Amino acid sequence: MPFHWTSLFRRRVSKNFSLVRKTRTNQENTYRRFLSAFLLAGALLAGESSGIFGLSPAWAGAPTGTVSSPVSVLTLHQAIRLGLARNPGLEEERARIGRDQARSVEVGELQDPKIVLGEQYFPINFNMGASVLSMTTVGIRQNFPSWGKRALLRQSAVQEEKAARWNLEDKKALLVRNIRLGWLDLYQTQQEEGILRSIGALWEKAFQATLGRYRQGTGAESDVLLAQYQKDAIRDKMEQVRIREEKSLYRLMNLMHVTRPFRISPEEPHIPEPLSESVLLKGINHHPALESWAAKDDAQQIRIRSAEKDKIPAVSVEGDYSYFMGPNLITSTPNLFSVLLTFNLPVRPGERQDQKVAEKESELEILESDREGARQRLIEKIQDSEGAYRHLLRRTVLLDHLLTPEAERTAEAALADYATGTLGMERVLSAMEKIENVKLKALSVRVDRLKTSAELAYLSGILQGGIYEP
């Protein structure tokens, strides 16, 4: 049945057609305006629901008939910069530094003075007038801690702030390491997909060869089925790799604290070459994590000296203005200006103040033990990672320069010999499995070497180029 386009605004031609145009009535004009507005609103709603006027997320599939927004391509350098700028863990550390900085100013200041207001009455002789014995006191009091205690508290707070700053540097280096490791995981899955795609192309050639020989009557049907099975197996492996790729991408997005997916550059990421083991061990005490522990130890030692100051009496100075109430407000006169000096003596110094000092000393021992444990763990990681790096470097040279080219030549020769009928399908299968295993192993070793480099870069405690990558 043919389709004829009919406009909604075109009038149907009547049999009594006249060249004279008929004037529309107000009712017709109102109806046409209403119909136009209704159709326009329907088109807008349809466009909104289909995503024409709204941008769909980058991870959502593009609707049919629409153009999806391009996904940005990031380099490792850009990913690290985004992570350092957006990670909420670093913001928490910066807030902790601000808190410690404010506290270092607070503990070094005197306490706010206190206003004293009192009413006293001593009925020594009840025959005397009660109003004569009433005394009103108004004054101000200032407490002074033990001599030198405020300076020690301020020094301790400054060391705590220093420890927080070193802890922030350690968190930055740790975040850079984690982003590098996540980036390498994503890079490895993409490279595996490319390797499997190339192996699938070889199996396609093998399938065409088996099909040609089968049609000529020189090949078995089992060879055709085996080649087809291997093609399907490669597709299944690629699907599993894509699932891993998606997980790696979301893990990397979480580290960077971004919500829109992205693609990474296909080039092999640049990881700084690690320093030697002797250099790393020599400068281990300058690692931000150990510097933070050292600042905490210094702060605790100062707190011990501050606790010893509690054995010295503290002083309070109070200035008062007092007067006695007479029989009435008219006869009451000011009576006294006084200054009061108070010594706050420690009570039971052997049972209380000495225990405070002992408590602070025990906390210092705990901090020193934790610091030494962290130092030993860093030394162990440096030794293990440096040994693993040298081993992986030798394996990379062997796989990339010897085993991989040999496996490629063997696979190509096996396919050519099978096409001529000089080799069986089992030799082709063996050659294809070998090239697949060798290529995937070479990729795994290369990525592990880069991961070890990232670990050693963190253990060095240095962020190349300051807080960003070079």
C-alpha positions as CSV (number, residue, x, y, z in Angstrom):
1,M,0.0,0.0,0.0
2,P,1.6,3.3,-1.0
3,F,2.2,5.9,1.7
4,H,1.1,9.5,1.1
5,W,2.3,12.3,3.3
6,T,-0.5,14.5,4.5
7,S,0.2,17.6,6.5
8,L,-1.9,18.2,9.7
9,F,-2.3,21.8,8.8
10,R,-3.5,21.2,5.2
11,R,-7.1,21.4,4.6
12,R,-8.8,18.6,2.7
13,V,-9.9,19.8,-0.7
14,S,-13.6,19.8,-1.1
15,K,-15.5,19.1,-4.3
16,N,-16.6,22.7,-4.4
17,F,-13.2,24.1,-4.9
18,S,-13.1,27.9,-5.2
19,L,-10.3,30.2,-6.0
20,V,-11.6,32.7,-3.5
21,R,-9.9,32.2,-0.1
22,K,-12.3,31.8,2.7
23,T,-11.6,33.9,5.8
24,R,-10.9,31.9,9.0
25,T,-13.1,32.5,11.9
26,N,-11.8,33.3,15.4
27,Q,-12.8,29.8,16.5
28,E,-10.6,28.2,13.7
29,N,-7.6,30.5,14.6
30,T,-7.9,29.5,18.3
31,Y,-8.1,25.8,17.4
32,R,-5.0,26.0,15.1
33,R,-2.9,27.8,17.7
34,F,-3.9,25.2,20.3
35,L,-3.1,22.3,18.0
36,S,0.3,23.9,17.1
37,A,1.2,24.4,20.8
38,F,0.1,20.8,21.6
39,L,2.2,19.3,18.9
40,L,5.3,21.4,19.8
41,A,5.0,20.4,23.5
42,G,4.7,16.7,22.4
43,A,7.8,17.0,20.3
44,L,9.8,18.5,23.1
45,L,8.7,15.8,25.6
46,A,9.6,13.1,23.1
47,G,13.0,14.7,22.5
48,E,13.7,15.0,26.2
49,S,12.7,11.3,26.9
50,S,14.8,10.1,24.0
51,G,17.9,12.1,25.1
52,I,17.9,14.6,22.2
53,F,17.9,17.7,24.5
54,G,19.6,16.0,27.5
55,L,23.2,14.7,27.5
56,S,23.3,11.0,28.6
57,P,26.1,9.8,30.8
58,A,29.3,8.8,29.0
59,W,29.0,5.2,30.3
60,A,25.4,4.8,28.9
61,G,25.0,3.5,25.5
62,A,24.2,6.0,22.8
63,P,20.5,6.1,21.8
64,T,19.7,5.1,18.3
65,G,19.9,8.0,15.9
66,T,21.9,10.2,18.3
67,V,25.6,11.1,18.5
68,S,27.2,10.2,21.9
69,S,29.6,12.7,23.6
70,P,33.2,11.8,23.2
71,V,35.1,10.1,26.0
72,S,38.2,12.0,27.1
73,V,41.6,10.4,26.8
74,L,43.9,10.8,29.8
75,T,47.6,10.3,30.3
76,L,49.1,9.0,33.5
77,H,50.5,12.5,34.3
78,Q,46.9,14.0,34.0
79,A,45.4,11.2,36.1
80,I,47.9,11.8,38.9
81,R,47.2,15.5,38.9
82,L,43.5,14.9,39.1
83,G,44.0,12.4,41.9
84,L,46.2,14.8,43.9
85,A,43.7,17.6,43.4
86,R,40.4,15.7,44.2
87,N,41.2,12.9,46.6
88,P,39.1,13.4,49.8
89,G,41.8,11.6,51.9
90,L,44.3,14.4,51.1
91,E,41.7,17.0,52.0
92,E,41.2,15.4,55.4
93,E,45.0,15.6,56.0
94,R,45.0,19.2,55.0
95,A,42.2,19.9,57.4
96,R,44.2,18.1,60.2
97,I,47.2,20.4,59.5
98,G,44.9,23.4,59.8
99,R,43.6,22.1,63.1
100,D,47.1,21.5,64.5
101,Q,48.3,24.9,63.3
102,A,45.4,26.6,65.1
103,R,46.1,24.5,68.2
104,S,49.8,25.5,68.2
105,V,48.7,29.1,68.6
106,E,46.0,28.4,71.1
107,V,48.1,26.4,73.6
108,G,50.8,29.1,73.6
109,E,48.5,31.8,74.8
110,L,47.3,32.6,78.3
111,Q,43.9,31.6,79.3
112,D,41.2,34.2,79.1
113,P,40.8,36.3,82.3
114,K,37.8,35.5,84.5
115,I,35.5,38.1,86.1
116,V,34.8,37.6,89.8
117,L,31.5,38.7,91.3
118,G,30.6,37.8,94.9
119,E,28.4,38.8,97.9
120,Q,29.6,37.9,101.4
121,Y,27.9,38.0,104.8
122,F,29.4,37.0,108.1
123,P,26.8,37.1,111.0
124,I,29.4,37.4,113.9
125,N,27.0,39.3,116.1
126,F,23.3,38.9,115.4
127,N,22.6,42.2,117.2
128,M,24.4,44.2,114.5
129,G,22.6,45.2,111.4
130,A,22.7,42.6,108.6
131,S,23.2,45.2,105.9
132,V,26.3,46.5,107.6
133,L,28.0,43.1,107.4
134,S,27.2,42.5,103.7
135,M,30.2,43.0,101.3
136,T,30.1,43.0,97.5
137,T,33.2,42.1,95.5
138,V,33.9,42.7,91.8
139,G,37.2,41.8,90.3
140,I,39.2,40.0,87.6
141,R,41.4,36.9,87.9
142,Q,44.2,35.7,85.6
143,N,45.7,32.2,85.9
144,F,49.4,31.6,85.0
145,P,50.5,28.0,84.4
146,S,53.8,26.7,85.7
147,W,56.9,28.5,84.5
148,G,57.8,27.4,80.9
149,K,54.8,25.1,80.5
150,R,53.1,27.2,77.8
151,A,56.3,27.3,75.7
152,L,56.6,23.5,75.9
153,L,53.0,23.0,75.0
154,R,53.4,25.2,72.0
155,Q,56.6,23.4,70.9
156,S,54.7,20.1,71.2
157,A,51.8,21.4,69.1
158,V,54.3,22.6,66.4
159,Q,55.8,19.2,66.2
160,E,52.4,17.6,65.9
161,E,51.7,20.0,63.0
162,K,55.1,19.0,61.4
163,A,54.1,15.3,61.8
164,A,50.8,16.0,60.0
165,R,52.6,17.8,57.2
166,W,54.9,14.8,56.7
167,N,51.9,12.5,56.9
168,L,50.3,14.5,54.0
169,E,53.4,14.0,51.9
170,D,53.4,10.3,52.6
171,K,49.7,10.1,51.6
172,K,50.5,11.9,48.4
173,A,53.3,9.5,47.5
174,L,51.0,6.5,48.4
175,L,48.2,7.9,46.2
176,V,50.6,8.3,43.3
177,R,51.7,4.7,43.8
178,N,48.2,3.4,43.9
179,I,47.2,5.4,40.8
180,R,50.2,4.1,38.9
181,L,49.3,0.5,39.9
182,G,45.6,1.0,38.9
183,W,46.7,2.5,35.6
184,L,49.0,-0.4,34.9
185,D,46.2,-2.9,35.7
186,L,44.0,-1.0,33.1
187,Y,46.9,-0.9,30.6
188,Q,47.5,-4.6,31.0
189,T,43.9,-5.5,30.2
190,Q,43.9,-3.4,27.1
191,Q,47.1,-4.9,25.9
192,E,45.8,-8.4,26.6
193,E,42.8,-7.6,24.5
194,G,45.1,-6.5,21.6
195,I,47.1,-9.7,22.0
196,L,44.0,-11.9,21.9
197,R,42.7,-10.0,18.9
198,S,46.0,-10.8,17.0
199,I,45.8,-14.4,18.1
200,G,42.2,-14.5,16.9
201,A,43.3,-13.2,13.5
202,L,45.8,-16.1,13.3
203,W,43.1,-18.5,14.2
204,E,41.0,-17.0,11.4
205,K,43.8,-17.7,9.0
206,A,44.0,-21.3,10.4
207,F,40.2,-21.7,10.0
208,Q,40.3,-20.6,6.4
209,A,43.2,-23.0,5.7
210,T,41.4,-25.9,7.3
211,L,38.2,-25.0,5.4
212,G,40.1,-24.8,2.1
213,R,41.7,-28.2,2.6
214,Y,38.4,-29.7,3.7
215,R,36.7,-28.5,0.5
216,Q,39.6,-30.0,-1.5
217,G,39.2,-33.3,0.3
218,T,42.7,-33.2,1.8
219,G,41.7,-32.1,5.3
220,A,39.6,-33.6,8.1
221,E,36.3,-32.1,9.3
222,S,37.7,-32.3,12.9
223,D,40.4,-29.7,11.9
224,V,37.7,-27.3,10.8
225,L,35.7,-27.8,14.0
226,L,38.9,-27.4,16.1
227,A,39.8,-24.1,14.4
228,Q,36.2,-22.8,14.9
229,Y,36.3,-23.8,18.6
230,Q,39.6,-21.9,19.1
231,K,38.1,-18.8,17.5
232,D,35.1,-19.0,19.9
233,A,37.5,-19.6,22.8
234,I,39.5,-16.4,21.9
235,R,36.2,-14.4,21.9
236,D,35.3,-15.7,25.3
237,K,38.7,-14.8,26.7
238,M,38.3,-11.3,25.2
239,E,35.0,-10.9,26.9
240,Q,36.5,-11.8,30.3
241,V,39.3,-9.3,29.7
242,R,36.7,-6.6,29.0
243,I,35.0,-7.4,32.3
244,R,38.4,-7.0,34.1
245,E,39.1,-3.8,32.2
246,E,35.8,-2.3,33.4
247,K,36.6,-3.2,37.0
248,S,40.1,-1.7,36.7
249,L,38.6,1.5,35.3
250,Y,36.2,1.9,38.1
251,R,38.9,1.3,40.7
252,L,41.1,3.9,39.0
253,M,38.1,6.3,38.9
254,N,37.6,5.8,42.7
255,L,41.3,6.7,43.3
256,M,41.0,9.8,41.2
257,H,37.6,10.7,42.6
258,V,36.0,11.3,39.2
259,T,32.6,10.1,38.1
260,R,32.9,10.2,34.3
261,P,34.7,7.2,32.6
262,F,37.7,7.9,30.4
263,R,40.1,6.1,28.1
264,I,43.8,5.9,28.8
265,S,46.5,6.5,26.3
266,P,47.8,3.3,24.6
267,E,51.4,4.2,25.1
268,E,53.3,2.3,27.8
269,P,53.3,4.5,31.0
270,H,56.5,6.2,32.1
271,I,57.6,5.1,35.5
272,P,60.9,6.6,36.9
273,E,63.8,4.2,37.0
274,P,64.3,3.1,40.6
275,L,67.3,4.0,42.6
276,S,69.7,1.3,43.8
277,E,69.2,-0.6,47.0
278,S,72.1,1.0,48.7
279,V,70.9,4.5,47.9
280,L,67.3,3.7,49.1
281,L,68.6,2.2,52.4
282,K,70.9,5.2,53.0
283,G,68.1,7.7,52.7
284,I,65.4,5.6,54.4
285,N,65.2,7.9,57.4
286,H,64.1,10.8,55.1
287,H,61.0,8.9,54.0
288,P,57.9,11.0,54.8
289,A,56.4,8.2,56.9
290,L,59.5,7.9,59.1
291,E,59.8,11.7,59.2
292,S,56.2,11.8,60.5
293,W,57.0,9.2,63.2
294,A,60.1,11.2,64.2
295,A,58.1,14.4,64.6
296,K,55.6,12.5,66.8
297,D,58.4,11.2,69.0
298,D,59.8,14.8,69.4
299,A,56.3,16.0,70.3
300,Q,55.9,13.2,72.9
301,Q,59.3,14.0,74.5
302,I,58.3,17.6,74.9
303,R,55.0,16.5,76.5
304,I,57.1,14.6,79.0
305,R,58.9,17.8,80.0
306,S,55.6,19.6,80.1
307,A,54.2,17.0,82.5
308,E,57.2,17.5,84.8
309,K,56.3,21.2,85.0
310,D,53.1,20.2,86.9
311,K,55.3,19.7,90.0
312,I,55.9,23.4,90.1
313,P,53.2,25.6,91.7
314,A,51.0,27.6,89.3
315,V,50.1,31.2,90.1
316,S,46.8,33.0,90.0
317,V,46.6,36.8,90.3
318,E,43.3,38.5,91.2
319,G,42.4,42.2,91.5
320,D,39.2,43.0,93.5
321,Y,37.1,46.1,94.2
322,S,34.9,45.6,97.3
323,Y,32.7,47.7,99.5
324,F,30.4,47.3,102.5
325,M,26.7,48.0,102.3
326,G,25.5,50.5,104.8
327,P,22.0,50.8,106.2
328,N,20.9,52.1,102.8
329,L,22.4,52.8,99.3
330,I,23.0,56.4,100.1
331,T,25.3,55.7,103.1
332,S,27.2,52.8,101.5
333,T,30.7,53.8,100.6
334,P,33.6,52.0,98.7
335,N,35.8,50.3,101.2
336,L,38.6,48.2,99.6
337,F,40.9,47.7,96.6
338,S,42.8,44.4,96.9
339,V,45.2,42.2,94.9
340,L,45.2,38.5,95.6
341,L,48.1,36.2,94.7
342,T,47.3,32.5,94.8
343,F,49.7,29.5,94.5
344,N,48.2,26.3,93.2
345,L,50.3,23.7,95.0
346,P,50.4,20.1,93.7
347,V,48.8,17.6,95.9
348,R,50.5,14.2,96.4
349,P,53.2,14.7,93.7
350,G,54.5,11.2,94.1
351,E,51.2,9.6,93.5
352,R,49.7,11.9,90.9
353,Q,52.3,14.1,89.0
354,D,54.9,11.3,88.8
355,Q,52.2,9.0,87.3
356,K,51.5,11.5,84.6
357,V,55.2,11.6,83.7
358,A,55.3,7.8,83.7
359,E,52.3,7.7,81.4
360,K,53.8,10.1,78.9
361,E,57.1,8.1,79.0
362,S,55.2,4.9,78.2
363,E,53.5,6.5,75.3
364,L,56.9,7.6,74.0
365,E,58.1,4.0,74.2
366,I,55.1,2.9,72.2
367,L,55.8,5.5,69.5
368,E,59.4,4.6,69.3
369,S,58.5,0.9,68.9
370,D,56.0,1.7,66.2
371,R,58.5,3.9,64.4
372,E,61.2,1.1,64.4
373,G,58.6,-1.4,63.2
374,A,57.7,0.9,60.3
375,R,61.4,1.4,59.5
376,Q,62.0,-2.4,59.4
377,R,59.0,-2.9,57.1
378,L,60.3,-0.3,54.7
379,I,63.7,-1.9,54.7
380,E,62.1,-5.3,54.0
381,K,60.0,-3.9,51.1
382,I,63.0,-2.1,49.6
383,Q,65.1,-5.3,49.6
384,D,62.3,-7.5,48.3
385,S,61.2,-5.0,45.6
386,E,64.7,-4.3,44.4
387,G,65.5,-8.0,44.1
388,A,62.2,-8.6,42.2
389,Y,62.9,-5.7,39.9
390,R,66.3,-7.1,38.8
391,H,64.7,-10.5,38.2
392,L,61.9,-9.1,36.2
393,L,64.3,-7.0,34.2
394,R,66.2,-10.1,33.1
395,R,62.9,-11.9,32.3
396,T,61.7,-9.0,30.2
397,V,64.8,-9.1,28.0
398,L,64.5,-12.9,27.5
399,L,60.8,-12.8,26.6
400,D,60.8,-9.7,24.4
401,H,64.0,-10.3,22.5
402,L,64.2,-14.1,22.3
403,L,61.0,-16.1,23.1
404,T,58.4,-13.9,21.5
405,P,60.0,-13.5,18.1
406,E,60.7,-17.3,18.1
407,A,57.1,-18.1,18.9
408,E,55.8,-15.7,16.2
409,R,58.1,-17.4,13.6
410,T,57.0,-20.9,14.7
411,A,53.3,-20.0,14.4
412,E,53.6,-18.5,10.9
413,A,55.7,-21.4,9.7
414,A,53.1,-23.9,11.2
415,L,50.3,-22.2,9.4
416,A,52.2,-22.1,6.1
417,D,53.1,-25.8,6.4
418,Y,49.6,-26.8,7.3
419,A,48.3,-25.0,4.2
420,T,50.6,-27.1,2.1
421,G,49.7,-30.3,3.9
422,T,53.2,-31.0,5.4
423,L,52.0,-30.5,9.0
424,G,49.1,-31.7,11.0
425,M,46.6,-29.6,12.9
426,E,48.0,-30.7,16.3
427,R,51.3,-28.9,15.4
428,V,49.4,-25.8,14.5
429,L,47.5,-25.9,17.8
430,S,50.7,-26.3,19.8
431,A,52.4,-23.4,18.0
432,M,49.3,-21.1,18.5
433,E,49.1,-22.0,22.2
434,K,52.8,-21.3,22.6
435,I,52.6,-17.8,21.0
436,E,49.6,-16.9,23.1
437,N,51.2,-18.0,26.3
438,V,54.5,-16.3,25.5
439,K,52.9,-13.0,24.5
440,L,50.7,-12.9,27.6
441,K,53.6,-13.9,29.8
442,A,55.8,-11.2,28.3
443,L,53.1,-8.6,28.9
444,S,52.6,-9.8,32.5
445,V,56.4,-9.6,33.3
446,R,56.7,-6.2,31.7
447,V,53.7,-4.8,33.7
448,D,55.0,-6.4,36.9
449,R,58.4,-4.7,36.3
450,L,56.6,-1.4,36.0
451,K,54.6,-2.0,39.1
452,T,57.8,-2.8,41.0
453,S,59.3,0.4,39.7
454,A,56.2,2.3,41.1
455,E,56.6,0.5,44.5
456,L,60.3,1.5,44.6
457,A,59.5,5.1,43.6
458,Y,57.1,5.2,46.7
459,L,59.8,3.7,48.9
460,S,62.2,6.3,47.9
461,G,59.9,8.9,49.4
462,I,60.3,11.4,46.6
463,L,57.6,12.8,44.3
464,Q,59.3,13.6,41.0
465,G,58.8,17.1,40.0
466,G,57.5,18.2,43.4
467,I,53.9,17.2,44.0
468,Y,53.3,16.3,40.3
469,E,54.8,14.0,37.8
470,P,57.7,15.2,35.6
